[in-house]
């Protein structure tokens, strides 16, 4: 595996709120020659987000933005994105909903990964809802972000079978493993690679 130098790669920010497992997979993907992205910035609303450690491990700039006042928080984030010349935002378990104003003012692309087969189960508790409804399968979706929650144009989806013995926790684990593969594939698709 040849490590790429990041020249002419698309400057990317990843927004997280938790463990950052999708962030880690995106960083690893960004190091591949075939990858069109270079992760330059990690943004979180949670100073205790475990995923912040990947900023230290991979020497990536990180910013903690408090969302006490959403308008001020979003202005700060837009400012950070501009300073760092960010062209792509990847939401990876970011537990804040970005405003229409933010989406309009960011001049690049915003992608999100969601742990269901959209348009099914927008929002939270996707695994519980899929199991409660006795669905045969669930999965994950990478989509463009627009002003409506989990409603942007779908880029790619991956199905995961739900077994009788699955719990929300076991299903979440299976889907997360697929998310790590799907997000890079979706980015390649977005940039026609």
Secondary structure, DSSP 8 states (H G I E B T S, - for coil): --B---TT-EEEEEEESS--HHHHHHHHHHTBTT--EEEEEEEES-TT-GGGHHHHHTT-EEEE---SSHHHHHHHHHHHHHHTT--EEEESS--S---HHHHHH--SEEEEEESS-TTSS-SS-HHHHHHHTT-SEEEEEEEE--SSTT-S-EEEEEEEE--TT--HHHHHHHHHHHHHHHHHHHHHHHTT-
